[in-house]
Amino acid sequence: MTAPADPTPAPSTVPAGPPPDPAAARPAPAPAGPTDPPRLGTFRDPLPIPPVLRPHHPVGLPHLVHPNGEDRPAELRLQLRSSHRRLHSELPPTPLWTYEGSFPGPTIEVRRGQRLRVVWTNRIDTPFPVVDGTVPMTPPPADDQPGIDPADVDRAAALLPAWTVTHLHGGRTGGGHDGWTENAVLPGESQLAEYPNDQPATLLWYHDHAMGITRLNVQAGLAGLYLVRDEEEDALGLPAGPYEVPLVLCDRNLELGPDGRFTGRLLHKTAAPLPFFGPYTLVNGAIWPYLEVRARWYRFRVLNAANGRAYRLHLVDEQGERVPGAVWQIGTDAGLLGAPVPLPDGGLALTPAERADLLIDFGALAGRTLRLVNSAIAPYEGEPLPPGASPAEPHPDQRLTDTGVLEFRVAREPAGDPFALPARLAPSYTRLSHDALPEHTHRMLLLATDPQGDFQLWEMAGAEPDAAPGAEPTDGLVQLRDATGQLSCYRRVARTFDDTLNWHVRQDGWEVWTILNLSIALHPVHLHLVRFQALSREDWDVSGFRQAAGGTAAGSPVAFRGPLAVAPSDQGWKDTIQVPPGQLVRIAAQFTGATGRFMYHCHLLEHEDGGMMRPFTVTPGAVLDLGGAMPMAGAPAAAPTPATPAMPAGATPMSGMPGDS
C-alpha cells in the first residue's frame, strides 16, 4: 500500500466494461428470482487494490509553518460520486455511490501527528442505487438468496436523497469533526473535518453515518480505509509495498431481472428483525477474488465492513483442511499487540467494524493454492466452531451458502525474504487490569429488547436503596446477582437516541463500562473517540429478565454464572467489542484527545438505524466542576477520587458493580 499518491482513483482490476446508460440506475420494480437462481463462478477475478491518497500541504508547498511555529494542516479534497463498477466478470456493471469513484474508497495514509483537513464534497448525481426490501422469515432462509418479489420492495427507499455524513471510525478527533449522524449534507454541499491523527499506528476506516439510513448508504458503497503510520511500526520492518495488502470484507446481494438473470443492481433484502446477510462475499469490491502471492511473508490489513455478517476466518488448503502455523495476528482495531498471536484453531472471528492486522507466511507453501474461508453462520452469536467440523463446509440453512472469501495462488519460485517474525511488537503496548487503573468512574449498560422485539441500549443507574422488584417486574428495574451473591438493583435512565443525555464524561478521565447483553443477538458495541481494552468477560444467566415486562421479578435476578477468558486476539486496543447473548464484558478507556458530543452504538447497521445508538459528551473537568455543563443529577462539584467517584446520572460507584474485580 505504498503506491504513489494520485487523486484520480485507479480502475478496478475487475473490468468495468463500457459505461452503462444512466437510466440503469433509476429505481425500478425488482422482480422475483427463479427457484434455482443463477450462480457466479468463484475465484475468477484478481483482487482489486484501492488507490492510495497521501495528503499534500496547502498551496502545493511541502511544508508551511505559521509564525508561532505550528505546522499548517495538510489538506485533502474528496468527492462523493456516482459510479459504476463491475463486481464480478460475469456481472453487468453495478451502480454505486462512492468516494472518488472507487469501491471501496481510496485508502488515505497519514503519519502520526500529521494534522489533516478533509473536505468531503457530495457530488452524487444519481438516484439511490440499491433495491431495498423485506421478506418473511422462512425455512430455508430466503433473505440471503438473490432476487426479490416486487411486492416485498420498499418503494420509499428509491426516493432517498444522497444525504451523507462521513465518520472516521476509530479516529481521535473533536466532536465537531466526528461526523455527527444528523449533520449530513446534500449534493452540492461539503462537510469539513479536521483529523489530528495523534494516535498510534493502526488501520481506521471512514464510512457514511447518516441518521436512520447508514445501512443503506454503506450498502451503496460509501466506505474506505484510513491508515496511520508511526515510528514504532516502522522499526519492525514489517512486509510493505506490494507485500502489504488491504482486505475489506463485506457481503452483498443482487437483483434479478424478469428473465432470471442478474441486472447488476445491489439488493438490500432483510428478514426483520435480522440484519442484512448477503450470499456473495466481496473483498475490496470484488466477489470471491484471487490473489497471486510470492512464497514469502505478507501483511494483510483486514476490515469487516459488512452491515451485519460476522466472519470467522481460517486458512485452508486444496482439500479444505486447516493450514497450521502460517497465520499470525499482530494488531487489533486500534493498534499493534505486544507480541504476535497465532491464528486460533477455531478461527479468527471479526464482527462488523472490527479489524485485524495479520501476517501470513507463504514461504513453505510454494506452488500451493490456499483459501481464506469463513465458517461463521448467520446470525452469529459467538458460538465456537464445533470440534471436528470443517471450516470450509457450507451451511445454507444458516445463511452460509458459500464459505469462500479469497483464494491465494502461491508462486512456485522461492522468494528471498529477509523478514522474520519478531517476538516483541509494540513496546508501548500495556495490558490493562482493573486494579492498576487510575481513579475512574463506572457505568452500566444493558443490551436489551423491548416488548415489541426492538433492540435497545439501556443506560442504567443505581436504584434507590429501598428499590426492589416485586412479584411482577417493574419496567426498567433490573436486579443483578454478582459473583459474591450480592444483589443490586439498577433503574433504566435512557433507552432511545433522543432520551435525555446522561453520560457527561470528564476530559482525560478513565472510565470502566460494564456491558451486559440481555438480548438474543450478539451486538458489536462501538465507542466513538476512544480506544479501550476488554478487562474481563463473564457468563450470566439472563433468563430472569422478562422482555414483555422490561425487568426482573423478585427471586429471579439476572445472575453471574462464571468467568470467561478474554482471548489473546481480543486483548489489544479496540474500538468495537463483541458482546454475545448472556455475556458481560467490562471495558476500560481514557477519554482523551478531544472534547465534544459523541456517540456509541451497536455496529450492526440495521440495529444502529433501528435505535441502538446513544450520545455522550466529553467536557473539560473544570467546566464540569463549575457546573457549566448540562445538569447532572447528584454530581458533586469535586473531581472524583478512588473512594468517592463523581456520579453523574447513569454513573455508578466503583464498589457497586456486579462482579467487579
C-alpha positions as CSV (number, residue, x, y, z in Angstrom):
1,M,0.0,0.0,0.0
2,T,2.8,2.4,-0.8
3,A,1.7,3.3,-4.3
4,P,2.3,6.9,-5.3
5,A,-0.4,9.3,-4.2
6,D,-2.8,10.0,-7.0
7,P,-6.1,11.9,-6.6
8,T,-7.5,10.0,-9.6
9,P,-8.6,6.5,-8.4
10,A,-7.1,3.6,-10.3
11,P,-9.6,1.4,-12.1
12,S,-10.7,-1.8,-10.5
13,T,-8.8,-4.8,-11.8
14,V,-12.2,-6.4,-12.5
15,P,-13.0,-4.9,-15.9
16,A,-15.7,-2.3,-15.6
17,G,-16.9,-2.6,-19.2
18,P,-18.5,0.3,-21.2
19,P,-20.3,2.9,-19.2
20,P,-24.0,1.9,-19.0
21,D,-27.0,4.0,-19.7
22,P,-27.6,6.3,-16.7
23,A,-31.2,5.1,-16.8
24,A,-29.9,1.8,-15.5
25,A,-29.5,3.4,-12.0
26,R,-33.1,4.6,-11.9
27,P,-35.3,2.8,-9.4
28,A,-37.4,0.0,-10.9
29,P,-39.5,-2.8,-9.6
30,A,-37.4,-5.7,-8.6
31,P,-38.8,-9.0,-9.9
32,A,-38.8,-12.2,-8.1
33,G,-36.0,-14.6,-8.8
34,P,-36.3,-18.2,-10.1
35,T,-36.5,-21.2,-7.9
36,D,-32.9,-22.1,-8.9
37,P,-31.0,-18.8,-9.0
38,P,-28.0,-18.3,-11.3
39,R,-24.6,-18.9,-9.9
40,L,-21.4,-16.9,-10.1
41,G,-18.0,-18.6,-10.6
42,T,-15.7,-18.4,-7.6
43,F,-12.1,-17.1,-7.7
44,R,-12.4,-15.9,-11.4
45,D,-11.2,-12.3,-10.9
46,P,-8.0,-10.8,-9.4
47,L,-8.2,-8.9,-6.1
48,P,-8.5,-5.2,-6.7
49,I,-6.4,-2.8,-4.6
50,P,-7.9,0.5,-3.7
51,P,-5.9,3.6,-4.8
52,V,-3.8,5.3,-2.1
53,L,-4.0,9.0,-1.2
54,R,-1.3,10.7,0.8
55,P,-2.2,14.3,1.8
56,H,-0.4,17.3,0.4
57,H,0.3,20.6,2.1
58,P,-1.6,23.8,1.2
59,V,-0.6,25.7,-1.9
60,G,1.4,22.7,-3.1
61,L,4.3,23.5,-0.8
62,P,5.9,20.6,1.1
63,H,5.9,22.3,4.4
64,L,4.4,25.5,5.7
65,V,4.8,26.9,9.2
66,H,2.8,29.6,11.0
67,P,4.7,32.4,12.6
68,N,4.1,30.8,16.0
69,G,5.8,27.6,14.8
70,E,2.8,25.4,14.4
71,D,2.5,23.3,11.3
72,R,-0.3,24.0,9.0
73,P,-2.6,21.0,8.4
74,A,-2.3,19.0,5.3
75,E,-5.4,19.0,3.1
76,L,-7.4,16.6,1.1
77,R,-10.5,17.2,-1.0
78,L,-12.6,14.1,-1.7
79,Q,-15.7,13.9,-3.7
80,L,-18.6,11.5,-3.1
81,R,-19.6,10.5,-6.7
82,S,-21.9,8.2,-8.5
83,S,-20.1,5.4,-10.3
84,H,-20.5,2.0,-12.0
85,R,-18.1,-0.8,-11.1
86,R,-18.1,-4.5,-12.2
87,L,-18.2,-6.6,-9.0
88,H,-17.6,-9.8,-10.9
89,S,-16.6,-10.5,-14.5
90,E,-19.9,-12.4,-15.0
91,L,-22.0,-9.4,-13.9
92,P,-23.1,-6.2,-15.6
93,P,-21.7,-3.0,-14.1
94,T,-23.2,-2.1,-10.7
95,P,-24.4,1.4,-10.0
96,L,-22.9,2.7,-6.8
97,W,-22.4,5.7,-4.6
98,T,-18.7,6.0,-3.9
99,Y,-15.8,8.1,-2.6
100,E,-13.8,9.3,-5.7
101,G,-15.4,6.7,-7.9
102,S,-13.8,3.8,-6.1
103,F,-15.4,0.9,-4.2
104,P,-14.1,0.8,-1.5
105,G,-12.9,4.3,-1.5
106,P,-9.3,5.4,-1.7
107,T,-7.0,4.4,1.2
108,I,-5.9,7.6,3.0
109,E,-2.5,7.2,4.5
110,V,-1.0,9.6,7.1
111,R,1.7,9.8,9.7
112,R,1.0,10.0,13.4
113,G,0.6,13.7,14.4
114,Q,0.1,14.8,10.8
115,R,-2.9,17.0,11.2
116,L,-5.2,16.6,8.2
117,R,-8.1,18.7,6.9
118,V,-10.6,16.9,4.6
119,V,-13.3,18.5,2.5
120,W,-15.9,15.8,1.8
121,T,-17.9,17.2,-1.1
122,N,-21.1,15.5,-2.1
123,R,-21.2,15.3,-5.9
124,I,-23.6,12.3,-6.1
125,D,-25.9,12.9,-9.1
126,T,-27.9,9.6,-9.4
127,P,-30.9,8.1,-7.6
128,F,-30.4,5.7,-4.7
129,P,-28.8,2.7,-6.5
130,V,-29.8,-0.2,-4.2
131,V,-33.1,-2.1,-4.2
132,D,-34.4,-2.3,-0.7
133,G,-37.0,-4.8,0.6
134,T,-38.1,-7.0,3.5
135,V,-39.2,-10.7,3.2
136,P,-40.8,-13.0,5.7
137,M,-38.6,-15.2,8.0
138,T,-38.9,-18.7,6.3
139,P,-37.1,-22.0,6.5
140,P,-34.9,-22.3,4.5
141,P,-33.9,-18.6,4.6
142,A,-34.9,-16.5,1.6
143,D,-33.3,-13.3,2.7
144,D,-29.8,-14.4,1.6
145,Q,-30.9,-15.5,-1.9
146,P,-30.7,-13.2,-4.9
147,G,-33.8,-11.6,-6.3
148,I,-37.0,-10.3,-4.6
149,D,-40.7,-10.3,-5.3
150,P,-41.8,-6.8,-6.4
151,A,-44.4,-6.9,-3.6
152,D,-41.7,-7.0,-1.0
153,V,-39.8,-4.0,-2.3
154,D,-39.8,-0.8,-0.2
155,R,-40.7,1.9,-2.8
156,A,-39.8,4.7,-0.3
157,A,-36.1,3.8,-0.5
158,A,-36.0,4.6,-4.2
159,L,-36.8,8.2,-3.3
160,L,-33.9,8.7,-0.8
161,P,-31.7,11.7,-1.5
162,A,-27.9,11.4,-1.4
163,W,-27.9,12.7,2.2
164,T,-24.5,11.8,3.7
165,V,-22.1,12.4,6.5
166,T,-18.6,10.8,6.8
167,H,-17.4,9.4,10.1
168,L,-13.7,8.4,10.7
169,H,-14.2,5.2,12.6
170,G,-11.6,4.9,15.4
171,G,-10.3,8.5,14.8
172,R,-9.4,10.5,17.8
173,T,-11.0,13.8,16.7
174,G,-13.2,16.6,18.1
175,G,-16.9,16.2,18.3
176,G,-17.4,18.9,15.7
177,H,-15.4,16.8,13.2
178,D,-16.6,13.3,14.2
179,G,-19.4,13.1,11.6
180,W,-22.4,13.6,13.8
181,T,-25.2,11.5,12.5
182,E,-27.7,14.3,11.9
183,N,-25.2,16.7,10.3
184,A,-25.4,15.2,6.9
185,V,-25.1,17.2,3.6
186,L,-27.0,17.1,0.3
187,P,-25.5,17.1,-3.2
188,G,-23.6,20.3,-3.9
189,E,-22.7,20.7,-0.2
190,S,-19.5,19.9,1.7
191,Q,-18.6,18.5,5.1
192,L,-15.4,19.9,6.6
193,A,-13.4,17.8,9.1
194,E,-10.0,18.0,10.7
195,Y,-8.2,14.9,12.0
196,P,-5.2,15.4,14.4
197,N,-4.1,11.8,13.8
198,D,-2.4,11.9,17.2
199,Q,-2.7,8.2,17.8
200,P,-0.6,5.1,17.4
201,A,-0.2,3.3,14.0
202,T,-3.4,1.5,13.1
203,L,-6.0,0.8,10.5
204,L,-9.0,3.1,10.7
205,W,-11.8,3.4,8.2
206,Y,-14.2,6.0,7.1
207,H,-17.9,5.5,6.2
208,D,-21.2,7.1,6.0
209,H,-23.1,7.7,9.3
210,A,-26.3,9.4,8.2
211,M,-29.1,9.2,10.7
212,G,-31.6,6.3,10.0
213,I,-30.0,5.3,6.6
214,T,-26.4,4.3,7.4
215,R,-27.2,0.7,6.5
216,L,-28.3,1.8,3.0
217,N,-25.6,4.4,2.3
218,V,-22.9,2.0,3.3
219,Q,-24.6,-0.7,1.1
220,A,-24.4,1.7,-1.8
221,G,-20.6,1.9,-1.5
222,L,-19.7,4.7,1.0
223,A,-16.7,3.2,2.9
224,G,-12.9,3.3,2.7
225,L,-9.7,2.7,4.6
226,Y,-7.5,5.1,6.6
227,L,-4.0,4.2,7.7
228,V,-2.0,5.9,10.4
229,R,1.8,5.1,10.4
230,D,4.4,5.8,13.1
231,E,8.0,5.2,14.1
232,E,7.2,2.2,16.3
233,E,5.6,0.4,13.4
234,D,8.5,1.4,11.1
235,A,11.0,-0.1,13.4
236,L,9.5,-3.6,13.0
237,G,10.4,-3.8,9.3
238,L,7.0,-5.4,8.5
239,P,6.2,-6.5,5.0
240,A,5.4,-3.4,3.0
241,G,4.7,-2.1,-0.5
242,P,3.2,-4.9,-2.6
243,Y,3.5,-7.3,0.4
244,E,1.1,-5.2,2.5
245,V,-2.4,-5.8,1.2
246,P,-5.7,-4.4,2.4
247,L,-8.7,-6.8,2.7
248,V,-12.1,-5.0,3.0
249,L,-14.6,-7.8,3.6
250,C,-18.4,-7.4,3.1
251,D,-21.3,-9.2,1.8
252,R,-23.9,-8.2,-0.8
253,N,-27.0,-9.5,-2.6
254,L,-28.1,-8.9,-6.2
255,E,-31.3,-8.1,-8.0
256,L,-32.6,-10.5,-10.7
257,G,-34.5,-9.3,-13.8
258,P,-37.7,-10.8,-15.2
259,D,-35.6,-13.3,-17.2
260,G,-33.9,-14.6,-14.0
261,R,-30.6,-13.0,-14.9
262,F,-28.5,-10.6,-12.8
263,T,-29.2,-7.0,-13.5
264,G,-26.1,-5.8,-11.7
265,R,-28.0,-3.8,-9.1
266,L,-27.4,-4.4,-5.5
267,L,-30.3,-5.7,-3.3
268,H,-30.6,-4.9,0.4
269,K,-33.1,-7.7,1.4
270,T,-33.7,-8.5,5.0
271,A,-35.9,-10.7,7.1
272,A,-36.8,-8.5,10.1
273,P,-35.7,-8.4,12.8
274,L,-32.4,-9.8,11.4
275,P,-29.8,-7.5,9.9
276,F,-28.6,-7.9,6.3
277,F,-26.9,-11.1,5.3
278,G,-26.0,-11.4,1.6
279,P,-24.9,-14.6,-0.3
280,Y,-21.9,-13.0,-2.0
281,T,-18.6,-12.3,-0.2
282,L,-16.7,-9.3,-1.6
283,V,-13.1,-8.4,-0.9
284,N,-12.1,-4.9,-1.9
285,G,-15.2,-4.7,-4.0
286,A,-14.8,-7.9,-6.0
287,I,-16.9,-11.1,-5.4
288,W,-14.7,-14.1,-4.5
289,P,-11.4,-12.8,-6.0
290,Y,-8.0,-14.4,-6.0
291,L,-4.5,-13.0,-5.2
292,E,-1.3,-14.2,-6.7
293,V,1.4,-14.2,-4.0
294,R,5.1,-15.0,-3.7
295,A,6.5,-17.6,-1.4
296,R,7.2,-15.2,1.4
297,W,5.7,-13.2,4.3
298,Y,2.7,-10.9,3.6
299,R,0.9,-8.4,5.8
300,F,-2.9,-8.2,5.5
301,R,-4.9,-5.3,6.9
302,V,-8.4,-6.8,7.4
303,L,-11.6,-4.9,8.0
304,N,-15.1,-6.4,8.4
305,A,-17.1,-3.7,6.6
306,A,-20.4,-5.8,6.4
307,N,-23.7,-4.5,7.7
308,G,-24.4,-7.5,9.8
309,R,-22.4,-10.5,8.9
310,A,-19.5,-11.9,11.1
311,Y,-16.5,-13.6,9.5
312,R,-14.7,-16.4,11.3
313,L,-11.6,-16.7,9.2
314,H,-9.4,-19.8,8.5
315,L,-6.7,-20.5,6.1
316,V,-7.3,-23.9,4.4
317,D,-5.5,-26.0,1.7
318,E,-6.8,-27.6,-1.5
319,Q,-8.7,-30.3,0.5
320,G,-10.3,-27.8,2.8
321,E,-8.0,-28.7,5.8
322,R,-6.6,-26.0,8.1
323,V,-3.0,-24.8,7.3
324,P,-1.4,-24.6,10.7
325,G,1.3,-22.2,11.8
326,A,1.1,-19.8,8.8
327,V,-1.1,-17.0,10.1
328,W,-0.3,-14.7,13.0
329,Q,-2.2,-11.7,14.4
330,I,-0.1,-8.6,15.2
331,G,-2.8,-6.0,15.8
332,T,-6.4,-5.3,16.6
333,D,-8.8,-2.3,15.9
334,A,-6.7,0.4,17.4
335,G,-3.0,-0.7,17.2
336,L,-0.3,-3.3,17.5
337,L,-0.3,-6.1,20.0
338,G,2.6,-6.6,22.4
339,A,3.5,-9.9,20.8
340,P,2.3,-11.9,17.8
341,V,-0.7,-14.3,18.4
342,P,-1.2,-17.4,16.3
343,L,-4.5,-17.8,14.5
344,P,-6.7,-19.8,16.8
345,D,-7.7,-23.3,15.7
346,G,-11.3,-22.2,15.8
347,G,-10.6,-19.3,13.5
348,L,-10.5,-15.5,14.0
349,A,-13.9,-14.0,14.4
350,L,-14.5,-10.4,13.2
351,T,-17.9,-8.8,13.7
352,P,-18.8,-5.7,11.7
353,A,-16.3,-2.8,12.1
354,E,-13.6,-4.9,13.8
355,R,-10.2,-5.0,12.2
356,A,-7.2,-7.4,12.4
357,D,-3.6,-6.9,11.4
358,L,-2.4,-10.3,10.1
359,L,0.9,-11.8,8.9
360,I,0.8,-14.9,6.6
361,D,4.0,-16.9,5.8
362,F,3.7,-18.4,2.4
363,G,7.4,-19.4,2.4
364,A,6.8,-23.1,2.9
365,L,3.7,-23.2,0.7
366,A,5.3,-22.6,-2.8
367,G,3.1,-23.8,-5.6
368,R,0.1,-24.3,-3.4
369,T,-3.5,-23.0,-3.8
370,L,-4.9,-21.9,-0.5
371,R,-8.1,-20.2,0.5
372,L,-9.3,-17.9,3.2
373,V,-12.7,-19.2,4.3
374,N,-15.5,-18.1,6.6
375,S,-17.1,-20.6,9.0
376,A,-19.5,-18.2,10.8
377,I,-23.2,-18.9,10.3
378,A,-25.6,-16.0,10.3
379,P,-26.7,-14.7,12.6
380,Y,-23.5,-15.3,14.5
381,E,-23.8,-15.4,18.3
382,G,-20.2,-16.1,19.3
383,E,-20.5,-19.8,19.2
384,P,-17.3,-21.7,18.5
385,L,-16.7,-24.0,15.5
386,P,-17.8,-27.5,16.7
387,P,-15.0,-29.9,17.3
388,G,-14.1,-31.9,14.2
389,A,-16.2,-29.6,11.9
390,S,-14.6,-28.5,8.6
391,P,-14.3,-24.7,8.4
392,A,-14.9,-25.0,4.6
393,E,-18.2,-26.7,4.9
394,P,-21.2,-24.5,3.9
395,H,-24.4,-24.3,5.9
396,P,-27.1,-22.9,3.5
397,D,-29.8,-23.5,6.1
398,Q,-27.9,-21.0,8.3
399,R,-27.2,-18.3,5.7
400,L,-23.7,-19.6,4.8
401,T,-24.2,-20.8,1.3
402,D,-20.5,-20.4,0.3
403,T,-17.6,-20.3,2.7
404,G,-15.1,-18.9,0.2
405,V,-13.6,-15.5,0.8
406,L,-10.3,-15.2,-1.1
407,E,-8.0,-17.6,-2.9
408,F,-4.2,-17.4,-2.7
409,R,-2.2,-18.7,-5.6
410,V,1.4,-19.1,-4.3
411,A,4.2,-18.9,-6.9
412,R,6.4,-21.9,-7.3
413,E,9.7,-20.0,-7.2
414,P,11.2,-19.3,-3.8
415,A,11.5,-15.7,-2.8
416,G,14.3,-14.1,-0.9
417,D,12.6,-12.7,2.2
418,P,14.7,-11.0,4.9
419,F,11.6,-10.7,7.3
420,A,11.5,-12.8,10.5
421,L,8.5,-12.8,12.8
422,P,9.5,-10.6,15.8
423,A,9.0,-11.9,19.3
424,R,8.0,-8.4,20.5
425,L,5.9,-5.9,18.6
426,A,4.9,-2.6,20.2
427,P,7.0,-1.6,23.3
428,S,4.3,1.0,24.1
429,Y,1.6,-1.7,24.5
430,T,0.4,-2.3,28.1
431,R,-2.2,-4.8,29.1
432,L,-4.7,-3.1,31.4
433,S,-6.1,-4.5,34.6
434,H,-8.8,-3.1,36.7
435,D,-6.7,-2.9,39.9
436,A,-4.0,-1.0,38.1
437,L,-6.3,1.7,36.6
438,P,-6.1,5.3,37.8
439,E,-9.2,6.6,39.6
440,H,-12.2,6.1,37.4
441,T,-16.0,6.1,37.0
442,H,-18.1,3.1,36.3
443,R,-21.1,3.0,34.0
444,M,-23.6,0.2,33.4
445,L,-25.1,-0.5,30.0
446,L,-27.6,-3.3,29.2
447,L,-28.3,-4.5,25.7
448,A,-32.0,-5.3,25.9
449,T,-35.1,-5.8,23.8
450,D,-38.4,-4.0,24.3
451,P,-41.8,-5.8,24.3
452,Q,-42.1,-5.2,20.5
453,G,-38.8,-7.0,19.9
454,D,-36.7,-3.9,19.1
455,F,-33.1,-3.9,20.3
456,Q,-32.2,-1.0,22.6
457,L,-29.3,0.4,24.7
458,W,-30.4,0.8,28.3
459,E,-28.3,3.2,30.3
460,M,-28.7,2.2,34.0
461,A,-28.2,4.0,37.3
462,G,-28.0,2.5,40.8
463,A,-31.6,2.3,42.1
464,E,-32.7,3.8,45.4
465,P,-31.6,1.7,48.4
466,D,-35.2,0.6,49.1
467,A,-35.9,-0.3,45.5
468,A,-36.5,-4.0,44.9
469,P,-38.5,-5.9,42.3
470,G,-42.0,-7.1,43.3
471,A,-43.8,-10.3,42.4
472,E,-44.2,-8.8,38.9
473,P,-41.4,-7.0,37.2
474,T,-41.3,-3.2,37.0
475,D,-40.5,-1.8,33.6
476,G,-36.9,-0.6,33.6
477,L,-35.9,-2.1,37.0
478,V,-33.4,-4.9,36.8
479,Q,-31.9,-6.8,39.7
480,L,-28.5,-8.5,39.3
481,R,-26.7,-11.1,41.5
482,D,-22.9,-10.9,41.2
483,A,-20.2,-13.5,41.7
484,T,-20.3,-12.9,45.5
485,G,-24.0,-13.5,45.7
486,Q,-24.7,-9.8,46.3
487,L,-27.9,-8.3,44.9
488,S,-28.0,-4.9,43.2
489,C,-30.9,-3.1,41.5
490,Y,-30.5,-0.8,38.6
491,R,-33.0,1.6,37.1
492,R,-33.1,2.5,33.4
493,V,-32.5,6.2,32.7
494,A,-32.4,6.1,28.9
495,R,-33.1,3.7,26.1
496,T,-33.6,5.7,22.8
497,F,-31.3,8.1,21.0
498,D,-33.5,11.1,21.8
499,D,-33.8,10.4,25.6
500,T,-32.0,12.7,28.0
501,L,-28.2,12.9,27.7
502,N,-26.9,11.3,30.9
503,W,-23.3,10.4,30.4
504,H,-21.1,13.5,30.8
505,V,-17.5,12.3,30.7
506,R,-14.6,14.2,32.2
507,Q,-11.9,15.0,29.6
508,D,-8.8,12.8,30.2
509,G,-10.8,10.8,32.7
510,W,-10.8,7.0,32.9
511,E,-14.0,5.1,32.9
512,V,-15.0,1.4,33.1
513,W,-18.1,0.4,31.2
514,T,-19.9,-2.8,32.1
515,I,-21.9,-4.1,29.2
516,L,-24.4,-6.9,29.8
517,N,-26.3,-8.5,27.0
518,L,-29.9,-9.5,27.9
519,S,-31.0,-10.0,24.3
520,I,-30.9,-12.9,22.0
521,A,-28.4,-11.4,19.5
522,L,-24.7,-10.7,19.5
523,H,-24.0,-6.9,19.4
524,P,-20.6,-5.4,18.4
525,V,-20.6,-2.2,20.5
526,H,-18.5,0.7,19.1
527,L,-17.5,3.8,21.1
528,H,-16.6,6.9,19.2
529,L,-13.4,8.9,20.1
530,V,-11.7,6.4,22.3
531,R,-9.8,3.1,22.2
532,F,-10.3,0.7,25.1
533,Q,-9.3,-2.8,26.3
534,A,-11.5,-5.6,27.5
535,L,-10.7,-6.2,31.1
536,S,-12.9,-9.3,31.6
537,R,-15.7,-11.4,30.2
538,E,-18.3,-13.3,32.2
539,D,-21.2,-15.7,31.6
540,W,-24.5,-14.7,33.0
541,D,-27.9,-16.3,33.3
542,V,-30.3,-13.8,31.8
543,S,-33.4,-15.9,31.9
544,G,-34.7,-13.8,34.8
545,F,-35.1,-10.8,32.5
546,R,-38.7,-10.7,31.2
547,Q,-38.8,-8.9,27.9
548,A,-42.5,-8.3,27.8
549,A,-42.4,-6.6,31.2
550,G,-39.0,-4.9,30.8
551,G,-37.5,-6.0,34.1
552,T,-36.9,-8.8,36.6
553,A,-39.3,-10.2,39.3
554,A,-38.5,-10.9,42.9
555,G,-36.4,-14.1,43.3
556,S,-35.4,-14.1,39.6
557,P,-32.4,-11.8,39.2
558,V,-30.1,-11.8,36.3
559,A,-27.2,-13.9,37.8
560,F,-23.5,-14.4,37.4
561,R,-22.6,-18.0,36.2
562,G,-18.8,-17.9,35.8
563,P,-15.8,-16.1,34.4
564,L,-14.8,-16.4,30.7
565,A,-11.4,-16.0,29.2
566,V,-10.5,-12.9,27.2
567,A,-9.0,-14.4,24.1
568,P,-5.4,-13.4,23.3
569,S,-6.6,-12.0,20.0
570,D,-9.0,-9.8,21.9
571,Q,-6.6,-8.4,24.5
572,G,-5.4,-5.5,22.3
573,W,-6.6,-2.0,21.9
574,K,-10.1,-1.9,20.5
575,D,-12.9,0.5,19.5
576,T,-15.5,-2.2,18.8
577,I,-16.2,-5.1,21.1
578,Q,-18.3,-8.3,20.6
579,V,-21.0,-8.8,23.3
580,P,-22.7,-12.2,22.7
581,P,-26.0,-13.1,24.3
582,G,-25.8,-13.8,28.0
583,Q,-22.3,-12.3,28.4
584,L,-21.0,-9.4,30.4
585,V,-18.0,-7.5,29.1
586,R,-16.1,-4.9,31.1
587,I,-14.0,-2.4,29.1
588,A,-11.7,0.4,30.3
589,A,-11.0,3.6,28.3
590,Q,-9.4,7.0,28.8
591,F,-11.5,9.8,27.2
592,T,-8.6,11.9,26.0
593,G,-7.6,13.7,22.8
594,A,-10.7,15.8,22.2
595,T,-14.0,17.2,23.6
596,G,-17.5,17.4,22.3
597,R,-20.6,15.3,21.7
598,F,-20.0,11.8,20.5
599,M,-22.0,8.5,20.1
600,Y,-21.7,4.9,21.0
601,H,-23.8,2.3,19.3
602,C,-24.3,-1.3,18.0
603,H,-22.4,-1.6,14.7
604,L,-24.9,-4.0,13.2
605,L,-26.1,-1.2,10.9
606,E,-29.7,-2.3,10.8
607,H,-29.7,-2.3,14.6
608,E,-27.9,1.1,14.7
609,D,-30.5,2.6,12.3
610,G,-33.2,0.9,14.4
611,G,-32.3,2.9,17.5
612,M,-29.3,1.2,19.2
613,M,-27.3,4.4,19.4
614,R,-26.8,6.9,22.3
615,P,-24.9,10.1,22.8
616,F,-22.3,11.0,25.4
617,T,-20.2,14.2,25.9
618,V,-16.6,14.8,26.9
619,T,-16.1,18.1,28.7
620,P,-13.1,19.7,30.4
621,G,-13.1,18.8,34.1
622,A,-13.0,22.5,35.2
623,V,-16.2,23.1,33.3
624,L,-17.9,20.2,35.0
625,D,-16.7,21.3,38.4
626,L,-18.0,24.8,37.8
627,G,-21.4,23.4,36.8
628,G,-21.1,24.7,33.3
629,A,-22.3,21.5,31.6
630,M,-25.9,20.4,31.4
631,P,-27.4,19.2,34.7
632,M,-26.0,16.1,36.1
633,A,-28.3,15.0,38.9
634,G,-26.4,14.2,42.1
635,A,-23.0,15.1,40.7
636,P,-20.7,16.7,43.3
637,A,-18.6,19.7,42.4
638,A,-15.3,18.0,43.2
639,A,-13.3,15.8,40.9
640,P,-13.7,12.0,41.6
641,T,-11.5,10.2,44.0
642,P,-11.0,6.5,44.3
643,A,-13.1,6.5,47.4
644,T,-15.9,8.8,46.3
645,P,-16.1,9.0,42.5
646,A,-18.2,11.6,40.8
647,M,-21.5,10.1,39.9
648,P,-23.4,11.9,37.1
649,A,-26.7,10.5,36.1
650,G,-26.1,7.0,34.9
651,A,-22.8,6.6,36.6
652,T,-22.2,4.1,39.4
653,P,-19.6,4.0,42.2
654,M,-16.7,1.6,41.7
655,S,-17.7,-0.7,44.5
656,G,-21.3,-1.1,43.3
657,M,-20.7,-3.1,40.1
658,P,-21.6,-6.7,39.7
659,G,-18.6,-9.0,39.7
660,D,-16.2,-6.0,39.9
661,S,-12.7,-7.2,40.2
